[in-house]
């Protein structure tokens, strides 16, 4: 008797046999699912699937790659040099602009970019941009990089780091406060906003596929459905009430069925505002003004021009200066010259108004002689070649006021 009573107290509660009623469940808040912080996941979920990230990466990489570079040596501009020819045609497959677009694109997506130099008799003949997810830094016993290992499938090539001459690999990184060897991608900093933006888009797509209505459950009022009745009811719902073509179609219920919504309405969730806020965070991480990405804001002509100037001043120019300095420092030992690569700021159309204002102040400067003023672009002597080095007058004006140059 005691064993029977014990088994009765420990027995599980009775469960209904209805498969329809079994669909009713209690949902509580769970953990968020985030995109892994690795190159493959960020490239797939960000650049390949998110329009904001895709446009931001292309906008930065294309603007930076289109900015001409000026080679300086011994305090003067070098109009022709083997280094300029190499950058103009890095390899047989790519031109200079496409090569630089890949370089800046890897920096934006991964935070790292790798360039391999193919040398002949100590002189670089080709430059190749390598995929960051295939490259690995091999540290020595002290933690300093000793070599780079590039792996494709089961094959791997190791590039040892040499102290003299041209190094075979140039490793460009963005600042990472917690890593000694690898850089931090802007996409990783914006990964939370990226996941929110993608999840909002997926939710809206699923909502349209389900007749633009929130999910719910059909509750049976006391009766138990047979398997045949359950299968028929499920088939009618999938055939007649799911899909964008059935949006707004009324649901006909019979036999004591009742519809219970289980999720919040789009108004309550406010996905439009959530997507807009997430998109602005993504643009902020990449340093792109939201106006240039077509996001809601002050879309006047004056605001667009100012946003374009801010984009070049705060994002493109610092990125190009840092990259060109690294390229010159890496390739200069092969030519045994003290070379510097600098972006040609005069070629930026977005800064044309600032450049014109600068030359107007130069032309109106009382401390310049007539010969010096005649070299100004506003003097009408358009046939005269520009002075060397570039902008030799600007520093006098900039001595009392910081300018973009």
BALOBA-1460 file (C-alpha; in Angstrom, 3 decimals):
// residues 405
<rec num="1" residu="x" x="0.000" y="0.000" z="0.000"/>
<rec num="2" residu="x" x="2.835" y="2.404" z="0.848"/>
<rec num="3" residu="x" x="4.582" y="1.712" z="-2.478"/>
<rec num="4" residu="x" x="1.369" y="2.387" z="-4.433"/>
<rec num="5" residu="x" x="0.827" y="5.661" z="-2.575"/>
<rec num="6" residu="x" x="4.431" y="6.729" z="-3.268"/>
<rec num="7" residu="x" x="4.159" y="5.944" z="-6.959"/>
<rec num="8" residu="x" x="0.869" y="7.901" z="-7.147"/>
<rec num="9" residu="x" x="2.451" y="10.988" z="-5.517"/>
<rec num="10" residu="x" x="5.485" y="10.873" z="-7.819"/>
<rec num="11" residu="x" x="3.522" y="10.256" z="-11.006"/>
<rec num="12" residu="x" x="3.638" y="13.086" z="-13.602"/>
<rec num="13" residu="x" x="0.480" y="15.117" z="-14.141"/>
<rec num="14" residu="x" x="-1.911" y="13.958" z="-16.823"/>
<rec num="15" residu="x" x="-1.196" y="15.334" z="-20.314"/>
<rec num="16" residu="x" x="-3.806" y="16.021" z="-22.974"/>
<rec num="17" residu="x" x="-3.532" y="14.012" z="-26.147"/>
<rec num="18" residu="x" x="-4.499" y="16.980" z="-28.355"/>
<rec num="19" residu="x" x="-1.654" y="18.063" z="-30.628"/>
<rec num="20" residu="x" x="-3.316" y="21.454" z="-31.153"/>
<rec num="21" residu="x" x="-3.441" y="22.240" z="-27.465"/>
<rec num="22" residu="x" x="0.156" y="21.123" z="-27.194"/>
<rec num="23" residu="x" x="1.125" y="24.090" z="-29.361"/>
<rec num="24" residu="x" x="0.210" y="26.511" z="-26.557"/>
<rec num="25" residu="x" x="3.401" y="27.372" z="-24.661"/>
<rec num="26" residu="x" x="4.670" y="29.991" z="-22.241"/>
<rec num="27" residu="x" x="7.486" y="32.110" z="-23.668"/>
<rec num="28" residu="x" x="9.895" y="33.982" z="-21.415"/>
<rec num="29" residu="x" x="12.790" y="36.267" z="-22.267"/>
<rec num="30" residu="x" x="15.882" y="34.319" z="-23.331"/>
<rec num="31" residu="x" x="19.442" y="35.146" z="-24.183"/>
<rec num="32" residu="x" x="20.196" y="37.134" z="-27.290"/>
<rec num="33" residu="x" x="22.016" y="35.359" z="-30.098"/>
<rec num="34" residu="x" x="24.898" y="37.434" z="-31.429"/>
<rec num="35" residu="x" x="27.007" y="37.050" z="-34.545"/>
<rec num="36" residu="x" x="30.450" y="35.530" z="-33.817"/>
<rec num="37" residu="x" x="33.261" y="38.085" z="-33.851"/>
<rec num="38" residu="x" x="35.310" y="36.481" z="-36.604"/>
<rec num="39" residu="x" x="36.088" y="37.520" z="-40.169"/>
<rec num="40" residu="x" x="33.877" y="34.940" z="-41.860"/>
<rec num="41" residu="x" x="30.789" y="35.684" z="-39.769"/>
<rec num="42" residu="x" x="31.208" y="39.465" z="-39.964"/>
<rec num="43" residu="x" x="31.770" y="39.346" z="-43.729"/>
<rec num="44" residu="x" x="28.740" y="37.094" z="-44.207"/>
<rec num="45" residu="x" x="26.282" y="38.775" z="-41.830"/>
<rec num="46" residu="x" x="27.600" y="42.284" z="-42.402"/>
<rec num="47" residu="x" x="29.051" y="43.026" z="-45.812"/>
<rec num="48" residu="x" x="27.115" y="40.354" z="-47.717"/>
<rec num="49" residu="x" x="23.704" y="40.643" z="-46.015"/>
<rec num="50" residu="x" x="23.442" y="44.168" z="-44.620"/>
<rec num="51" residu="x" x="22.934" y="47.077" z="-47.010"/>
<rec num="52" residu="x" x="24.187" y="49.703" z="-44.528"/>
<rec num="53" residu="x" x="27.471" y="47.888" z="-43.868"/>
<rec num="54" residu="x" x="27.927" y="47.069" z="-47.539"/>
<rec num="55" residu="x" x="27.478" y="50.679" z="-48.607"/>
<rec num="56" residu="x" x="29.614" y="52.064" z="-45.754"/>
<rec num="57" residu="x" x="32.532" y="49.746" z="-46.576"/>
<rec num="58" residu="x" x="32.336" y="50.503" z="-50.289"/>
<rec num="59" residu="x" x="31.981" y="54.236" z="-49.692"/>
<rec num="60" residu="x" x="35.112" y="54.381" z="-47.533"/>
<rec num="61" residu="x" x="37.205" y="52.023" z="-49.677"/>
<rec num="62" residu="x" x="36.263" y="53.601" z="-53.014"/>
<rec num="63" residu="x" x="36.771" y="57.169" z="-51.777"/>
<rec num="64" residu="x" x="40.134" y="56.306" z="-50.227"/>
<rec num="65" residu="x" x="41.321" y="54.354" z="-53.280"/>
<rec num="66" residu="x" x="40.380" y="57.165" z="-55.682"/>
<rec num="67" residu="x" x="42.518" y="59.728" z="-53.843"/>
<rec num="68" residu="x" x="45.778" y="60.223" z="-55.815"/>
<rec num="69" residu="x" x="49.077" y="59.726" z="-54.005"/>
<rec num="70" residu="x" x="52.047" y="62.056" z="-54.385"/>
<rec num="71" residu="x" x="55.576" y="60.683" z="-53.957"/>
<rec num="72" residu="x" x="57.997" y="62.990" z="-52.171"/>
<rec num="73" residu="x" x="61.783" y="62.607" z="-52.022"/>
<rec num="74" residu="x" x="64.454" y="65.026" z="-50.812"/>
<rec num="75" residu="x" x="61.781" y="67.644" z="-50.115"/>
<rec num="76" residu="x" x="60.359" y="67.703" z="-53.622"/>
<rec num="77" residu="x" x="57.704" y="65.903" z="-55.594"/>
<rec num="78" residu="x" x="58.816" y="63.012" z="-57.801"/>
<rec num="79" residu="x" x="56.520" y="62.881" z="-60.841"/>
<rec num="80" residu="x" x="57.957" y="59.533" z="-62.017"/>
<rec num="81" residu="x" x="59.442" y="56.714" z="-59.976"/>
<rec num="82" residu="x" x="59.399" y="52.885" z="-60.007"/>
<rec num="83" residu="x" x="57.349" y="52.966" z="-56.816"/>
<rec num="84" residu="x" x="54.607" y="54.980" z="-58.529"/>
<rec num="85" residu="x" x="54.639" y="52.567" z="-61.466"/>
<rec num="86" residu="x" x="54.299" y="49.638" z="-59.063"/>
<rec num="87" residu="x" x="51.316" y="51.215" z="-57.289"/>
<rec num="88" residu="x" x="49.702" y="52.063" z="-60.629"/>
<rec num="89" residu="x" x="49.913" y="48.416" z="-61.750"/>
<rec num="90" residu="x" x="50.531" y="46.195" z="-58.690"/>
<rec num="91" residu="x" x="50.030" y="42.903" z="-60.530"/>
<rec num="92" residu="x" x="48.758" y="41.447" z="-63.783"/>
<rec num="93" residu="x" x="45.200" y="41.011" z="-62.505"/>
<rec num="94" residu="x" x="44.564" y="44.350" z="-60.808"/>
<rec num="95" residu="x" x="45.030" y="48.026" z="-61.413"/>
<rec num="96" residu="x" x="46.091" y="50.433" z="-58.728"/>
<rec num="97" residu="x" x="42.613" y="51.578" z="-57.709"/>
<rec num="98" residu="x" x="41.180" y="48.071" z="-57.513"/>
<rec num="99" residu="x" x="44.165" y="46.928" z="-55.461"/>
<rec num="100" residu="x" x="43.706" y="49.784" z="-52.993"/>
<rec num="101" residu="x" x="39.956" y="49.149" z="-52.795"/>
<rec num="102" residu="x" x="40.648" y="45.575" z="-51.716"/>
<rec num="103" residu="x" x="43.218" y="46.807" z="-49.210"/>
<rec num="104" residu="x" x="40.878" y="49.339" z="-47.605"/>
<rec num="105" residu="x" x="37.951" y="46.896" z="-47.782"/>
<rec num="106" residu="x" x="39.863" y="44.282" z="-45.783"/>
<rec num="107" residu="x" x="40.739" y="46.939" z="-43.222"/>
<rec num="108" residu="x" x="37.095" y="47.913" z="-42.809"/>
<rec num="109" residu="x" x="35.759" y="44.357" z="-42.576"/>
<rec num="110" residu="x" x="38.564" y="42.672" z="-40.651"/>
<rec num="111" residu="x" x="40.591" y="45.452" z="-39.076"/>
<rec num="112" residu="x" x="43.614" y="43.811" z="-40.770"/>
<rec num="113" residu="x" x="45.075" y="43.945" z="-44.271"/>
<rec num="114" residu="x" x="48.033" y="42.016" z="-45.658"/>
<rec num="115" residu="x" x="50.096" y="42.849" z="-48.751"/>
<rec num="116" residu="x" x="52.612" y="40.427" z="-50.235"/>
<rec num="117" residu="x" x="55.573" y="41.742" z="-52.229"/>
<rec num="118" residu="x" x="56.922" y="39.507" z="-54.982"/>
<rec num="119" residu="x" x="60.564" y="40.560" z="-55.401"/>
<rec num="120" residu="x" x="63.145" y="39.920" z="-58.080"/>
<rec num="121" residu="x" x="66.783" y="40.739" z="-57.297"/>
<rec num="122" residu="x" x="65.683" y="42.580" z="-54.189"/>
<rec num="123" residu="x" x="63.254" y="44.891" z="-56.027"/>
<rec num="124" residu="x" x="59.465" y="44.488" z="-55.718"/>
<rec num="125" residu="x" x="57.790" y="43.612" z="-59.022"/>
<rec num="126" residu="x" x="54.262" y="42.721" z="-57.871"/>
<rec num="127" residu="x" x="51.987" y="43.456" z="-54.923"/>
<rec num="128" residu="x" x="49.149" y="41.167" z="-53.904"/>
<rec num="129" residu="x" x="46.439" y="41.804" z="-51.309"/>
<rec num="130" residu="x" x="45.867" y="38.643" z="-49.232"/>
<rec num="131" residu="x" x="42.722" y="37.565" z="-47.412"/>
<rec num="132" residu="x" x="42.946" y="38.262" z="-43.662"/>
<rec num="133" residu="x" x="41.076" y="35.099" z="-42.638"/>
<rec num="134" residu="x" x="43.813" y="32.956" z="-44.206"/>
<rec num="135" residu="x" x="46.731" y="34.762" z="-42.567"/>
<rec num="136" residu="x" x="48.078" y="34.027" z="-39.101"/>
<rec num="137" residu="x" x="50.749" y="35.817" z="-37.086"/>
<rec num="138" residu="x" x="53.375" y="33.423" z="-35.717"/>
<rec num="139" residu="x" x="54.930" y="34.934" z="-32.554"/>
<rec num="140" residu="x" x="58.337" y="34.049" z="-31.146"/>
<rec num="141" residu="x" x="59.163" y="33.070" z="-27.572"/>
<rec num="142" residu="x" x="58.948" y="36.707" z="-26.467"/>
<rec num="143" residu="x" x="55.573" y="37.291" z="-28.115"/>
<rec num="144" residu="x" x="56.852" y="39.412" z="-31.005"/>
<rec num="145" residu="x" x="55.828" y="38.487" z="-34.556"/>
<rec num="146" residu="x" x="58.423" y="36.155" z="-36.067"/>
<rec num="147" residu="x" x="56.610" y="35.098" z="-39.245"/>
<rec num="148" residu="x" x="53.324" y="35.164" z="-41.116"/>
<rec num="149" residu="x" x="51.613" y="31.958" z="-42.184"/>
<rec num="150" residu="x" x="49.145" y="31.951" z="-45.078"/>
<rec num="151" residu="x" x="46.999" y="28.815" z="-45.218"/>
<rec num="152" residu="x" x="44.625" y="27.695" z="-47.977"/>
<rec num="153" residu="x" x="43.013" y="24.348" z="-47.282"/>
<rec num="154" residu="x" x="45.742" y="21.922" z="-46.213"/>
<rec num="155" residu="x" x="48.598" y="23.950" z="-47.695"/>
<rec num="156" residu="x" x="50.397" y="26.717" z="-45.821"/>
<rec num="157" residu="x" x="53.172" y="29.124" z="-46.753"/>
<rec num="158" residu="x" x="55.308" y="30.785" z="-44.096"/>
<rec num="159" residu="x" x="56.837" y="34.234" z="-44.610"/>
<rec num="160" residu="x" x="59.618" y="34.916" z="-42.089"/>
<rec num="161" residu="x" x="60.099" y="38.476" z="-40.897"/>
<rec num="162" residu="x" x="63.505" y="39.879" z="-41.871"/>
<rec num="163" residu="x" x="65.271" y="42.714" z="-40.090"/>
<rec num="164" residu="x" x="66.967" y="44.024" z="-43.234"/>
<rec num="165" residu="x" x="65.775" y="44.667" z="-46.745"/>
<rec num="166" residu="x" x="62.238" y="44.475" z="-48.015"/>
<rec num="167" residu="x" x="59.911" y="42.446" z="-45.804"/>
<rec num="168" residu="x" x="57.735" y="40.000" z="-47.771"/>
<rec num="169" residu="x" x="54.521" y="40.930" z="-45.912"/>
<rec num="170" residu="x" x="53.067" y="44.281" z="-44.912"/>
<rec num="171" residu="x" x="50.551" y="43.978" z="-42.096"/>
<rec num="172" residu="x" x="48.182" y="46.938" z="-41.711"/>
<rec num="173" residu="x" x="45.966" y="47.105" z="-38.639"/>
<rec num="174" residu="x" x="43.388" y="49.360" z="-37.068"/>
<rec num="175" residu="x" x="43.856" y="50.149" z="-33.383"/>
<rec num="176" residu="x" x="42.888" y="47.334" z="-31.032"/>
<rec num="177" residu="x" x="43.283" y="48.040" z="-27.295"/>
<rec num="178" residu="x" x="43.269" y="44.371" z="-26.250"/>
<rec num="179" residu="x" x="45.308" y="42.601" z="-28.939"/>
<rec num="180" residu="x" x="49.036" y="42.764" z="-29.643"/>
<rec num="181" residu="x" x="48.965" y="41.455" z="-33.208"/>
<rec num="182" residu="x" x="45.556" y="41.983" z="-34.809"/>
<rec num="183" residu="x" x="43.429" y="45.062" z="-35.429"/>
<rec num="184" residu="x" x="39.832" y="45.807" z="-34.470"/>
<rec num="185" residu="x" x="37.254" y="46.050" z="-37.227"/>
<rec num="186" residu="x" x="34.635" y="48.834" z="-37.151"/>
<rec num="187" residu="x" x="32.119" y="46.127" z="-37.955"/>
<rec num="188" residu="x" x="33.008" y="44.300" z="-34.745"/>
<rec num="189" residu="x" x="32.397" y="47.475" z="-32.740"/>
<rec num="190" residu="x" x="29.012" y="47.792" z="-34.467"/>
<rec num="191" residu="x" x="28.162" y="44.078" z="-34.233"/>
<rec num="192" residu="x" x="25.310" y="44.622" z="-31.755"/>
<rec num="193" residu="x" x="23.673" y="47.233" z="-33.974"/>
<rec num="194" residu="x" x="24.324" y="44.979" z="-36.963"/>
<rec num="195" residu="x" x="22.493" y="42.057" z="-35.355"/>
<rec num="196" residu="x" x="19.572" y="44.302" z="-34.368"/>
<rec num="197" residu="x" x="19.316" y="45.672" z="-37.917"/>
<rec num="198" residu="x" x="19.425" y="42.191" z="-39.469"/>
<rec num="199" residu="x" x="16.966" y="40.756" z="-36.942"/>
<rec num="200" residu="x" x="14.505" y="43.586" z="-37.579"/>
<rec num="201" residu="x" x="14.684" y="42.964" z="-41.306"/>
<rec num="202" residu="x" x="14.212" y="39.203" z="-40.855"/>
<rec num="203" residu="x" x="11.240" y="39.784" z="-38.544"/>
<rec num="204" residu="x" x="9.556" y="42.082" z="-41.052"/>
<rec num="205" residu="x" x="10.170" y="39.575" z="-43.849"/>
<rec num="206" residu="x" x="8.701" y="36.723" z="-41.786"/>
<rec num="207" residu="x" x="5.737" y="38.921" z="-40.889"/>
<rec num="208" residu="x" x="4.999" y="39.531" z="-44.570"/>
<rec num="209" residu="x" x="5.369" y="35.826" z="-45.342"/>
<rec num="210" residu="x" x="2.775" y="35.070" z="-42.651"/>
<rec num="211" residu="x" x="0.067" y="37.374" z="-43.985"/>
<rec num="212" residu="x" x="1.430" y="40.425" z="-42.170"/>
<rec num="213" residu="x" x="-0.006" y="39.214" z="-38.882"/>
<rec num="214" residu="x" x="1.729" y="38.322" z="-35.604"/>
<rec num="215" residu="x" x="2.002" y="34.659" z="-34.656"/>
<rec num="216" residu="x" x="-0.571" y="33.076" z="-32.390"/>
<rec num="217" residu="x" x="-2.308" y="29.856" z="-31.415"/>
<rec num="218" residu="x" x="-5.694" y="28.263" z="-32.020"/>
<rec num="219" residu="x" x="-7.208" y="27.215" z="-28.700"/>
<rec num="220" residu="x" x="-9.750" y="24.392" z="-28.627"/>
<rec num="221" residu="x" x="-12.569" y="25.082" z="-26.220"/>
<rec num="222" residu="x" x="-12.830" y="21.849" z="-24.271"/>
<rec num="223" residu="x" x="-12.935" y="19.303" z="-27.109"/>
<rec num="224" residu="x" x="-10.002" y="17.207" z="-28.264"/>
<rec num="225" residu="x" x="-9.023" y="17.176" z="-31.908"/>
<rec num="226" residu="x" x="-8.249" y="13.923" z="-33.625"/>
<rec num="227" residu="x" x="-5.150" y="13.539" z="-35.748"/>
<rec num="228" residu="x" x="-7.193" y="13.871" z="-38.923"/>
<rec num="229" residu="x" x="-8.869" y="17.069" z="-37.684"/>
<rec num="230" residu="x" x="-5.524" y="18.516" z="-36.611"/>
<rec num="231" residu="x" x="-3.892" y="17.775" z="-39.971"/>
<rec num="232" residu="x" x="-6.856" y="19.278" z="-41.868"/>
<rec num="233" residu="x" x="-6.800" y="22.442" z="-39.749"/>
<rec num="234" residu="x" x="-3.049" y="22.843" z="-40.176"/>
<rec num="235" residu="x" x="-3.274" y="22.358" z="-43.928"/>
<rec num="236" residu="x" x="-6.056" y="24.957" z="-44.269"/>
<rec num="237" residu="x" x="-4.022" y="27.521" z="-42.306"/>
<rec num="238" residu="x" x="-0.895" y="26.996" z="-44.414"/>
<rec num="239" residu="x" x="-2.802" y="27.028" z="-47.706"/>
<rec num="240" residu="x" x="-5.342" y="29.795" z="-47.166"/>
<rec num="241" residu="x" x="-3.849" y="32.162" z="-44.582"/>
<rec num="242" residu="x" x="-0.041" y="32.174" z="-44.916"/>
<rec num="243" residu="x" x="1.961" y="34.187" z="-47.430"/>
<rec num="244" residu="x" x="1.942" y="37.803" z="-48.562"/>
<rec num="245" residu="x" x="-0.837" y="37.062" z="-51.054"/>
<rec num="246" residu="x" x="-3.243" y="36.244" z="-48.184"/>
<rec num="247" residu="x" x="-2.563" y="39.433" z="-46.218"/>
<rec num="248" residu="x" x="-5.727" y="40.747" z="-44.578"/>
<rec num="249" residu="x" x="-7.809" y="37.645" z="-45.290"/>
<rec num="250" residu="x" x="-10.244" y="36.961" z="-42.405"/>
<rec num="251" residu="x" x="-9.782" y="33.797" z="-40.386"/>
<rec num="252" residu="x" x="-12.901" y="31.597" z="-40.213"/>
<rec num="253" residu="x" x="-13.133" y="29.613" z="-36.990"/>
<rec num="254" residu="x" x="-15.573" y="26.850" z="-36.119"/>
<rec num="255" residu="x" x="-16.105" y="24.207" z="-33.510"/>
<rec num="256" residu="x" x="-15.236" y="26.346" z="-30.514"/>
<rec num="257" residu="x" x="-11.802" y="27.466" z="-31.856"/>
<rec num="258" residu="x" x="-10.392" y="30.740" z="-30.558"/>
<rec num="259" residu="x" x="-7.396" y="32.736" z="-31.862"/>
<rec num="260" residu="x" x="-4.882" y="33.948" z="-29.262"/>
<rec num="261" residu="x" x="-2.062" y="36.217" z="-30.479"/>
<rec num="262" residu="x" x="1.283" y="35.392" z="-28.857"/>
<rec num="263" residu="x" x="3.526" y="38.268" z="-30.006"/>
<rec num="264" residu="x" x="3.537" y="42.042" z="-29.963"/>
<rec num="265" residu="x" x="2.267" y="44.084" z="-32.860"/>
<rec num="266" residu="x" x="4.672" y="45.975" z="-35.150"/>
<rec num="267" residu="x" x="3.501" y="49.217" z="-33.532"/>
<rec num="268" residu="x" x="4.482" y="47.930" z="-30.108"/>
<rec num="269" residu="x" x="7.824" y="46.617" z="-31.302"/>
<rec num="270" residu="x" x="8.517" y="49.781" z="-33.381"/>
<rec num="271" residu="x" x="10.965" y="48.053" z="-35.686"/>
<rec num="272" residu="x" x="11.214" y="51.003" z="-38.040"/>
<rec num="273" residu="x" x="12.717" y="53.226" z="-35.356"/>
<rec num="274" residu="x" x="14.907" y="50.375" z="-34.098"/>
<rec num="275" residu="x" x="16.303" y="49.793" z="-37.579"/>
<rec num="276" residu="x" x="16.969" y="53.514" z="-38.068"/>
<rec num="277" residu="x" x="18.830" y="53.751" z="-34.742"/>
<rec num="278" residu="x" x="20.860" y="50.623" z="-35.517"/>
<rec num="279" residu="x" x="21.735" y="51.955" z="-38.971"/>
<rec num="280" residu="x" x="23.010" y="55.213" z="-37.455"/>
<rec num="281" residu="x" x="25.210" y="53.280" z="-35.013"/>
<rec num="282" residu="x" x="26.681" y="51.280" z="-37.886"/>
<rec num="283" residu="x" x="27.402" y="54.479" z="-39.841"/>
<rec num="284" residu="x" x="28.969" y="56.015" z="-36.721"/>
<rec num="285" residu="x" x="31.329" y="53.059" z="-36.309"/>
<rec num="286" residu="x" x="32.561" y="53.386" z="-39.893"/>
<rec num="287" residu="x" x="32.889" y="57.162" z="-39.724"/>
<rec num="288" residu="x" x="30.357" y="57.755" z="-42.491"/>
<rec num="289" residu="x" x="27.784" y="60.547" z="-42.025"/>
<rec num="290" residu="x" x="24.287" y="58.982" z="-42.059"/>
<rec num="291" residu="x" x="23.215" y="61.488" z="-44.696"/>
<rec num="292" residu="x" x="25.640" y="59.946" z="-47.215"/>
<rec num="293" residu="x" x="24.029" y="56.533" z="-46.675"/>
<rec num="294" residu="x" x="20.516" y="57.798" z="-47.382"/>
<rec num="295" residu="x" x="19.381" y="57.512" z="-43.753"/>
<rec num="296" residu="x" x="16.642" y="59.842" z="-42.475"/>
<rec num="297" residu="x" x="17.969" y="63.239" z="-41.436"/>
<rec num="298" residu="x" x="18.512" y="66.780" z="-42.632"/>
<rec num="299" residu="x" x="18.730" y="66.078" z="-46.339"/>
<rec num="300" residu="x" x="19.337" y="69.593" z="-47.617"/>
<rec num="301" residu="x" x="22.014" y="70.458" z="-50.148"/>
<rec num="302" residu="x" x="24.044" y="72.464" z="-47.636"/>
<rec num="303" residu="x" x="23.953" y="69.650" z="-45.093"/>
<rec num="304" residu="x" x="24.964" y="67.103" z="-47.722"/>
<rec num="305" residu="x" x="27.954" y="69.195" z="-48.808"/>
<rec num="306" residu="x" x="29.074" y="69.647" z="-45.207"/>
<rec num="307" residu="x" x="28.608" y="65.930" z="-44.501"/>
<rec num="308" residu="x" x="30.738" y="65.111" z="-47.543"/>
<rec num="309" residu="x" x="33.488" y="67.445" z="-46.349"/>
<rec num="310" residu="x" x="33.374" y="65.953" z="-42.858"/>
<rec num="311" residu="x" x="33.548" y="62.457" z="-44.350"/>
<rec num="312" residu="x" x="36.789" y="63.283" z="-46.154"/>
<rec num="313" residu="x" x="38.338" y="65.272" z="-43.326"/>
<rec num="314" residu="x" x="37.564" y="62.852" z="-40.500"/>
<rec num="315" residu="x" x="37.554" y="59.440" z="-42.195"/>
<rec num="316" residu="x" x="39.095" y="59.229" z="-45.672"/>
<rec num="317" residu="x" x="42.125" y="61.519" z="-45.325"/>
<rec num="318" residu="x" x="43.394" y="60.064" z="-41.998"/>
<rec num="319" residu="x" x="42.963" y="56.539" z="-43.374"/>
<rec num="320" residu="x" x="44.837" y="57.325" z="-46.604"/>
<rec num="321" residu="x" x="47.636" y="59.144" z="-44.766"/>
<rec num="322" residu="x" x="48.170" y="56.251" z="-42.371"/>
<rec num="323" residu="x" x="48.113" y="53.662" z="-45.171"/>
<rec num="324" residu="x" x="50.354" y="55.598" z="-47.567"/>
<rec num="325" residu="x" x="52.873" y="56.199" z="-44.794"/>
<rec num="326" residu="x" x="52.998" y="52.454" z="-44.072"/>
<rec num="327" residu="x" x="53.378" y="51.608" z="-47.766"/>
<rec num="328" residu="x" x="56.239" y="54.086" z="-48.238"/>
<rec num="329" residu="x" x="58.027" y="52.932" z="-45.094"/>
<rec num="330" residu="x" x="57.685" y="49.297" z="-46.225"/>
<rec num="331" residu="x" x="58.813" y="49.743" z="-49.844"/>
<rec num="332" residu="x" x="61.448" y="52.473" z="-49.397"/>
<rec num="333" residu="x" x="64.310" y="50.078" z="-48.412"/>
<rec num="334" residu="x" x="64.016" y="48.367" z="-51.802"/>
<rec num="335" residu="x" x="64.832" y="51.667" z="-53.553"/>
<rec num="336" residu="x" x="67.375" y="52.892" z="-50.976"/>
<rec num="337" residu="x" x="65.732" y="56.292" z="-50.896"/>
<rec num="338" residu="x" x="63.970" y="58.314" z="-48.232"/>
<rec num="339" residu="x" x="60.523" y="58.323" z="-49.819"/>
<rec num="340" residu="x" x="57.184" y="59.593" z="-48.588"/>
<rec num="341" residu="x" x="53.713" y="58.980" z="-49.975"/>
<rec num="342" residu="x" x="51.143" y="61.669" z="-49.320"/>
<rec num="343" residu="x" x="47.557" y="62.098" z="-50.526"/>
<rec num="344" residu="x" x="46.985" y="64.878" z="-53.029"/>
<rec num="345" residu="x" x="44.413" y="66.974" z="-51.191"/>
<rec num="346" residu="x" x="43.992" y="69.296" z="-54.183"/>
<rec num="347" residu="x" x="42.284" y="66.439" z="-56.047"/>
<rec num="348" residu="x" x="39.382" y="66.198" z="-53.560"/>
<rec num="349" residu="x" x="36.358" y="67.877" z="-55.108"/>
<rec num="350" residu="x" x="34.511" y="67.900" z="-51.785"/>
<rec num="351" residu="x" x="37.154" y="70.285" z="-50.398"/>
<rec num="352" residu="x" x="37.157" y="72.605" z="-53.408"/>
<rec num="353" residu="x" x="35.377" y="75.387" z="-51.494"/>
<rec num="354" residu="x" x="37.944" y="75.278" z="-48.687"/>
<rec num="355" residu="x" x="40.796" y="75.261" z="-51.216"/>
<rec num="356" residu="x" x="39.326" y="78.275" z="-53.019"/>
<rec num="357" residu="x" x="38.937" y="80.112" z="-49.734"/>
<rec num="358" residu="x" x="42.545" y="79.323" z="-48.863"/>
<rec num="359" residu="x" x="43.908" y="80.697" z="-52.152"/>
<rec num="360" residu="x" x="41.773" y="83.826" z="-51.841"/>
<rec num="361" residu="x" x="43.395" y="84.548" z="-48.486"/>
<rec num="362" residu="x" x="46.801" y="83.831" z="-50.017"/>
<rec num="363" residu="x" x="46.132" y="86.204" z="-52.926"/>
<rec num="364" residu="x" x="44.977" y="88.913" z="-50.540"/>
<rec num="365" residu="x" x="47.965" y="88.500" z="-48.211"/>
<rec num="366" residu="x" x="49.957" y="91.742" z="-47.949"/>
<rec num="367" residu="x" x="53.230" y="90.004" z="-47.067"/>
<rec num="368" residu="x" x="53.464" y="88.230" z="-50.476"/>
<rec num="369" residu="x" x="55.321" y="89.798" z="-53.369"/>
<rec num="370" residu="x" x="53.819" y="90.254" z="-56.838"/>
<rec num="371" residu="x" x="55.788" y="87.271" z="-58.150"/>
<rec num="372" residu="x" x="54.491" y="85.064" z="-55.368"/>
<rec num="373" residu="x" x="50.934" y="86.236" z="-55.911"/>
<rec num="374" residu="x" x="51.264" y="85.518" z="-59.627"/>
<rec num="375" residu="x" x="51.735" y="81.826" z="-58.773"/>
<rec num="376" residu="x" x="48.332" y="81.690" z="-57.104"/>
<rec num="377" residu="x" x="45.624" y="79.750" z="-59.004"/>
<rec num="378" residu="x" x="43.386" y="82.826" z="-58.699"/>
<rec num="379" residu="x" x="45.858" y="85.140" z="-60.424"/>
<rec num="380" residu="x" x="44.879" y="84.043" z="-63.928"/>
<rec num="381" residu="x" x="48.261" y="82.474" z="-64.765"/>
<rec num="382" residu="x" x="46.771" y="79.069" z="-65.359"/>
<rec num="383" residu="x" x="49.523" y="78.117" z="-67.815"/>
<rec num="384" residu="x" x="52.255" y="78.370" z="-65.220"/>
<rec num="385" residu="x" x="53.174" y="75.078" z="-63.505"/>
<rec num="386" residu="x" x="52.321" y="74.789" z="-59.813"/>
<rec num="387" residu="x" x="55.123" y="75.705" z="-57.386"/>
<rec num="388" residu="x" x="57.265" y="73.015" z="-55.755"/>
<rec num="389" residu="x" x="56.799" y="71.826" z="-53.138"/>
<rec num="390" residu="x" x="53.020" y="71.949" z="-53.115"/>
<rec num="391" residu="x" x="51.185" y="74.727" z="-51.303"/>
<rec num="392" residu="x" x="54.348" y="76.644" z="-50.347"/>
<rec num="393" residu="x" x="52.245" y="79.709" z="-49.493"/>
<rec num="394" residu="x" x="49.651" y="77.957" z="-47.370"/>
<rec num="395" residu="x" x="51.857" y="77.557" z="-44.322"/>
<rec num="396" residu="x" x="52.138" y="81.327" z="-43.931"/>
<rec num="397" residu="x" x="48.391" y="81.710" z="-43.763"/>
<rec num="398" residu="x" x="48.020" y="78.587" z="-41.622"/>
<rec num="399" residu="x" x="50.488" y="79.969" z="-39.072"/>
<rec num="400" residu="x" x="47.710" y="81.926" z="-37.431"/>
<rec num="401" residu="x" x="44.747" y="79.662" z="-38.311"/>
<rec num="402" residu="x" x="44.625" y="75.837" z="-38.698"/>
<rec num="403" residu="x" x="43.463" y="74.799" z="-42.168"/>
<rec num="404" residu="x" x="42.668" y="71.499" z="-43.836"/>
<rec num="405" residu="x" x="46.001" y="71.466" z="-45.695"/>
